[in-house]
Amino acid sequence: MEEKITMIMDDGSEVEFTILEQTVLGGVSYILVTDAPDDEDGECYVMKDVSTEEDAESVYESVDDEKELDAVFKIFEEMLKDEMDIER
């Protein structure tokens, strides 16, 4: 997939992420992103789309609920098991 997005953080700074995968669970869209340069190990983050119809652009927030994070992360692990080694 390897699409890049720029997110504006709460403090106004911008961070570029690479989208590794995306999925929908229970009608909610999730993306798995990393801020690591291509072909380097780094941290992965599960982000949830919390956009409303009024938002001009997508709005994402990190998933903090452990139960929700576990469920979504298992899906991403299965989707990427042959492509890369991800662990929680």
C-alpha positions as CSV (number, residue, x, y, z in Angstrom):
1,M,0.0,0.0,0.0
2,E,2.8,2.5,1.0
3,E,0.7,5.7,0.9
4,K,2.1,8.7,2.9
5,I,-0.1,11.0,5.0
6,T,0.8,14.1,7.0
7,M,-0.9,14.5,10.4
8,I,-1.2,17.7,12.3
9,M,-0.6,16.9,16.0
10,D,-2.3,18.6,18.9
11,D,0.7,21.0,19.3
12,G,0.4,22.1,15.7
13,S,3.5,20.2,14.5
14,E,3.3,18.0,11.4
15,V,4.4,14.4,11.2
16,E,4.6,12.3,8.1
17,F,3.4,8.7,8.4
18,T,3.4,5.8,6.0
19,I,0.1,3.8,5.9
20,L,1.0,0.2,6.0
21,E,-2.5,-1.2,5.9
22,Q,-6.2,-0.3,6.5
23,T,-9.3,-2.1,7.5
24,V,-12.9,-1.6,8.7
25,L,-14.2,-3.1,11.9
26,G,-17.7,-2.6,13.1
27,G,-18.2,0.2,10.6
28,V,-15.1,2.1,11.8
29,S,-12.1,2.7,9.5
30,Y,-8.6,2.0,11.0
31,I,-5.2,2.5,9.6
32,L,-1.8,1.0,10.6
33,V,0.9,3.7,10.2
34,T,4.6,4.1,10.9
35,D,6.9,7.1,11.1
36,A,10.0,5.0,10.2
37,P,11.8,5.6,7.0
38,D,11.2,3.0,4.2
39,D,12.9,-0.4,4.9
40,E,13.7,0.5,8.5
41,D,12.3,-0.9,11.7
42,G,10.2,1.5,13.7
43,E,7.1,2.0,15.7
44,C,3.6,1.2,14.4
45,Y,0.5,3.0,15.5
46,V,-3.2,2.1,15.1
47,M,-5.3,5.1,14.2
48,K,-9.1,5.3,14.1
49,D,-11.0,7.6,11.7
50,V,-13.2,9.9,13.8
51,S,-14.1,12.2,10.9
52,T,-17.6,13.7,10.7
53,E,-19.5,14.8,7.6
54,E,-18.5,18.4,8.3
55,D,-14.7,17.6,8.3
56,A,-13.0,18.6,5.0
57,E,-10.2,16.1,5.6
58,S,-10.0,12.8,7.5
59,V,-9.5,13.1,11.2
60,Y,-7.6,10.3,13.0
61,E,-6.8,9.6,16.6
62,S,-4.8,6.9,18.2
63,V,-6.6,3.9,19.6
64,D,-6.2,3.9,23.4
65,D,-8.8,1.3,24.4
66,E,-6.9,-1.9,25.0
67,K,-9.7,-4.2,24.0
68,E,-10.3,-2.3,20.7
69,L,-6.6,-2.1,20.1
70,D,-6.1,-5.8,20.6
71,A,-9.0,-6.6,18.1
72,V,-7.7,-4.3,15.4
73,F,-4.1,-5.2,15.9
74,K,-4.9,-8.9,15.4
75,I,-6.5,-8.1,12.1
76,F,-3.4,-6.1,11.0
77,E,-1.1,-8.9,12.1
78,E,-3.0,-11.4,10.0
79,M,-3.1,-9.1,7.0
80,L,0.7,-8.5,7.1
81,K,2.0,-11.8,8.4
82,D,3.7,-12.7,5.2
83,E,5.0,-9.1,4.5
84,M,6.6,-7.9,7.7
85,D,7.2,-8.8,11.3
86,I,5.0,-6.7,13.6
87,E,4.6,-7.2,17.3
88,R,2.7,-5.4,20.0
